[in-house]
Amino acid sequence: MNRVSKSDDRLATRIKSLIRTVPDFPIPGIRFRDVMGLVEDPDGFRAATAALADRFRDLAPEVVVGIEARGFIFGVPVAQELGVGFVAVRKAGKLPGEVMGADYDLEYGSARLEMQAAAPISAGTRVLLVDDLLATGGSAAAAIRLIRGMGGEVVGAGFVVDLPELSGGDRLHDLGVEVFALCEFLGEED
């Protein structure tokens, strides 16, 4: 059972219409959901970031954390909408200074994420995690480990797209995180 709440059907349909499906990218067998069509549409992009911010506003996040790279695209305007700061979680070796890292697996390999140790997250900081897509939940789970390792409290995780057949929502729910996605794509659905 996937434990991801969704936005209303009208908004989900609009957002899905702006997302392109690219077969066999980055490797054969993967159906890549390209959110850049949504980003290129100013009204759609504005509606998406506002909906993500509105969904978590009552949870009073103090900082938004976005996962490289498309989590930056959505996380920064969500942080602005909420009136809070933004922290980047990046691929290994991309951040200067002292970093904290977490390894993770994804549907087509493995990787490492890092966050600067000086990020404004400490004991009890309320953090909203934002990314473009939830698949297996590997990168999000790694980011949650980083946030919690700094003492932060993850109040929620917001995504543009959920791929429920890959069970990322279940994985994050098992970590005690509330998960929300603007839309979902099932299997071969375009």
MIVEX-968955 format. One line per field, with one value per residue (C-alpha): residue in one letter; z, y, x. Coordinates in pm, 1 decimal. Each point is the difference from the previous one (the first is absolute). Layout:
r <- [a:...]
up <- [Z:...]
north <- [Y:...]
east <- [X:...]
END
This chain:
r <- [m:n:r:v:s:k:s:d:d:r:l:a:t:r:i:k:s:l:i:r:t:v:p:d:f:p:i:p:g:i:r:f:r:d:v:m:g:l:v:e:d:p:d:g:f:r:a:a:t:a:a:l:a:d:r:f:r:d:l:a:p:e:v:v:v:g:i:e:a:r:g:f:i:f:g:v:p:v:a:q:e:l:g:v:g:f:v:a:v:r:k:a:g:k:l:p:g:e:v:m:g:a:d:y:d:l:e:y:g:s:a:r:l:e:m:q:a:a:a:p:i:s:a:g:t:r:v:l:l:v:d:d:l:l:a:t:g:g:s:a:a:a:a:i:r:l:i:r:g:m:g:g:e:v:v:g:a:g:f:v:v:d:l:p:e:l:s:g:g:d:r:l:h:d:l:g:v:e:v:f:a:l:c:e:f:l:g:e:e:d]
up <- [0.0:-106.2:272.1:-198.5:13.5:-329.3:-116.2:-146.0:-332.1:-202.7:106.4:-39.7:-353.9:-93.9:139.2:-166.4:-335.7:30.4:88.6:-285.5:8.0:-148.7:-64.6:71.2:188.1:170.5:-75.6:-200.2:174.0:199.8:-87.1:108.8:110.3:-113.4:208.0:-211.6:-201.6:325.3:88.4:-347.2:52.0:234.5:112.1:51.1:185.5:222.9:76.0:79.8:238.8:169.2:47.9:155.2:236.3:92.0:80.7:267.5:118.2:314.7:102.5:39.2:-163.8:87.3:-299.0:-332.3:-113.0:-372.3:-161.8:-300.6:-258.6:-65.3:368.9:-16.7:-275.2:209.4:348.3:-35.3:-100.7:265.4:259.3:-126.5:14.6:360.8:93.9:109.8:-111.1:-240.8:47.0:-287.6:18.8:-276.4:-163.9:154.8:-51.9:-105.1:325.4:154.8:362.9:250.1:-112.9:133.8:-240.4:-47.7:-257.5:-168.7:-276.0:-279.9:-263.8:-237.0:220.9:318.3:106.2:291.5:116.4:210.5:196.8:141.0:370.7:51.6:-144.2:223.2:137.7:365.0:277.6:-53.1:-327.6:-194.4:-353.6:-316.0:-260.1:-367.3:-320.0:-346.2:2.5:247.4:-138.5:238.8:264.8:18.4:-43.6:223.6:272.2:-22.6:31.4:301.4:162.8:-59.7:143.1:304.6:43.0:50.6:250.9:-237.3:10.4:-343.1:8.5:-350.6:-347.2:-311.2:-357.1:-337.4:-124.3:181.0:-167.9:240.4:-150.5:127.0:362.8:98.9:189.3:214.2:68.3:120.9:196.6:179.0:96.7:158.3:-267.5:-143.2:-379.8:-257.4:-380.6:-250.0:-242.2:-67.6:-302.5:2.8:-194.8:-374.6:34.7:-205.9]
north <- [0.0:332.5:260.7:322.1:260.5:174.3:342.0:51.4:-170.3:322.1:118.2:-350.3:-26.8:340.8:-81.2:-343.0:160.4:207.2:-292.3:-184.5:-372.3:-92.7:-373.8:-177.4:288.3:1.5:-373.1:-245.4:-95.2:322.3:231.0:338.1:256.6:334.0:287.1:269.4:48.5:101.6:235.2:157.6:84.3:303.4:-53.3:-373.5:48.1:268.9:-221.3:-299.3:183.0:178.1:-332.5:-159.4:295.4:11.5:-371.6:37.5:359.6:-106.3:-224.4:316.6:-111.0:220.6:-105.2:-178.5:-259.6:-81.1:-294.8:58.7:99.3:37.6:21.6:336.5:118.4:-70.4:44.1:360.1:144.4:-214.5:144.4:351.6:-64.8:-119.3:285.2:-232.9:-82.8:-270.4:-266.8:-201.5:-372.9:-79.0:-287.3:-91.8:241.8:301.3:199.7:192.2:-29.9:-267.3:-223.0:-281.4:-284.2:-290.0:-280.3:-132.3:-228.9:107.0:-198.6:-2.1:21.7:149.5:343.0:227.5:323.1:269.5:307.2:270.6:-52.0:375.7:-11.8:173.4:-325.7:-90.5:-176.8:47.6:196.2:-71.2:-104.5:-51.3:-224.1:78.2:-183.5:-37.6:-373.9:-283.4:-340.2:-250.3:266.7:-66.3:357.4:136.5:-254.6:100.4:367.9:-83.1:-176.9:310.6:233.9:-219.4:-40.9:377.0:-13.9:123.2:-115.3:-89.9:132.3:-120.7:-86.4:156.2:-120.8:99.6:-361.0:-330.1:-335.2:-218.0:-335.4:65.3:34.3:309.6:128.8:-312.6:33.2:360.0:-76.3:-275.7:269.5:196.4:270.4:143.8:-16.0:206.2:0.8:224.0:-289.7:-362.1:-208.9:-368.8:-245.8:61.0:300.1:303.5]
east <- [0.0:146.8:-41.7:18.1:-275.2:-78.7:-114.4:-345.6:-76.6:-20.3:345.6:147.4:-137.4:138.7:344.0:11.2:-81.2:320.6:229.8:168.8:72.0:338.2:42.0:330.1:162.6:247.9:24.5:-212.7:-322.7:-41.4:-290.6:138.1:-260.2:142.1:-141.8:167.9:-319.9:-169.5:286.6:-20.6:-369.3:-11.6:-359.9:44.6:328.0:-149.8:-301.9:221.6:232.3:-291.4:-181.2:309.3:45.8:-369.6:-9.4:269.2:-54.2:-191.0:291.5:212.4:326.3:296.7:210.9:-51.6:253.2:16.9:175.3:226.9:-83.8:-367.8:-79.2:178.6:-233.1:-309.4:146.0:116.9:-340.3:-171.2:240.2:-72.1:-375.1:38.2:236.0:281.4:352.7:112.8:269.8:145.8:70.0:248.2:178.3:336.0:286.8:-210.7:-2.3:290.2:101.1:-91.7:-287.3:-212.6:-76.3:-240.1:14.3:-313.9:-126.7:-231.1:-186.2:299.5:311.7:140.1:123.7:90.3:-161.6:164.4:-104.7:223.4:59.5:-54.4:-355.6:-258.7:-139.0:43.7:-188.2:-372.6:16.5:-321.3:97.4:-204.6:164.5:-80.0:90.1:-144.1:-65.6:-53.2:100.4:162.8:50.3:373.0:120.8:-276.1:82.7:367.6:-95.9:-218.4:296.8:213.5:-265.8:-54.9:375.8:16.6:-286.1:-270.9:-361.2:-140.0:-359.2:-78.8:122.3:-154.5:41.1:-135.6:-25.4:-49.9:69.8:-201.9:103.2:355.0:-125.9:196.4:-303.1:-6.5:372.4:-33.4:-316.9:194.0:251.8:-286.0:-18.0:-322.9:19.9:-191.5:19.7:-173.7:-60.2:86.8:84.9:-89.1:217.6:-13.6:-234.6:103.5]
END
